[in-house]
């Protein structure tokens, strides 16, 4: 992001004196709160999510286009609208909670107080982190999605699909990955580190992904999709937001057309394979009854390690709930 102008807060001016447009004012407030040179991904995410709230506010009667006029009752009505979307199945509870969390963060950054704050779980409902359905992101479907993206001329989007599925990367990790560094590491070590675009800025030198046939193919495809002067999938003259709109967002409809519900299913399918290869047993999503708990722990540990998670419990959102019995049937404590 370009360096922001020096804005002084003034509650008597539109958007607290942070800019004429509320979207721009939010960007300035987040930069001042987090630091202009820090937390780029976090600021980008909150700014993007808050656009959903700004659209909702613009449809009120009268519309609200000044951040000073947003009140706690407005926030409550917004949460009720999100809760209705969740109840109708039009929105995942996790995304609705994220929107409320962003509202809290933005209002704190803009107002510099916590006058406007809601509990995400109380506002729109509690989320479950445990996956209960199979992702069904088989390689046949992945290749069908790649062909559809290519037919649209979206080669970088096709590369995203392959990186998500082959390496289990998150969106920003795949979009910002230094492909030349990864290629050099793969040539030497047959493994690569995931360093760019990591969640919360969390990097681990120990997070190494083995490079086998499918990883080589995905990496080679991604390298051929970028320009000669590029290092990652994002064009040298484009922002992350532009890349998201141009290359990533069109993939959602493509994935649905081939039977893959969402990009996260590509990551989940990769982790199920890792779990099963490490544990020597089917993922919990694929079976019922007793499990070898030691093997289960090893599989979950491998998923957490290669997925870049700080908490081992997150693996349940990819491979399913941990069973409470041994393979022999003896019930034990979790």
Secondary structure as GFF3:
##gff-version 3
##sequence-region A 1 334
A	DSSP	three_ten_helix	14	17	.	.	.	ID=ss1
A	DSSP	alpha_helix	22	34	.	.	.	ID=ss2
A	DSSP	alpha_helix	40	58	.	.	.	ID=ss3
A	DSSP	three_ten_helix	67	69	.	.	.	ID=ss4
A	DSSP	alpha_helix	72	88	.	.	.	ID=ss5
A	DSSP	alpha_helix	93	111	.	.	.	ID=ss6
A	DSSP	alpha_helix	120	124	.	.	.	ID=ss7
A	DSSP	alpha_helix	139	151	.	.	.	ID=ss8
A	DSSP	alpha_helix	155	167	.	.	.	ID=ss9
A	DSSP	alpha_helix	171	176	.	.	.	ID=ss10
A	DSSP	alpha_helix	179	189	.	.	.	ID=ss11
A	DSSP	beta_strand	191	193	.	.	.	ID=ss12
A	DSSP	three_ten_helix	199	201	.	.	.	ID=ss13
A	DSSP	beta_strand	208	210	.	.	.	ID=ss14
A	DSSP	alpha_helix	213	225	.	.	.	ID=ss15
A	DSSP	alpha_helix	240	243	.	.	.	ID=ss16
A	DSSP	pi_helix	244	248	.	.	.	ID=ss17
A	DSSP	alpha_helix	250	257	.	.	.	ID=ss18
A	DSSP	alpha_helix	263	279	.	.	.	ID=ss19
A	DSSP	three_ten_helix	284	286	.	.	.	ID=ss20
A	DSSP	alpha_helix	293	307	.	.	.	ID=ss21
A	DSSP	three_ten_helix	312	315	.	.	.	ID=ss22
A	DSSP	alpha_helix	316	319	.	.	.	ID=ss23
###
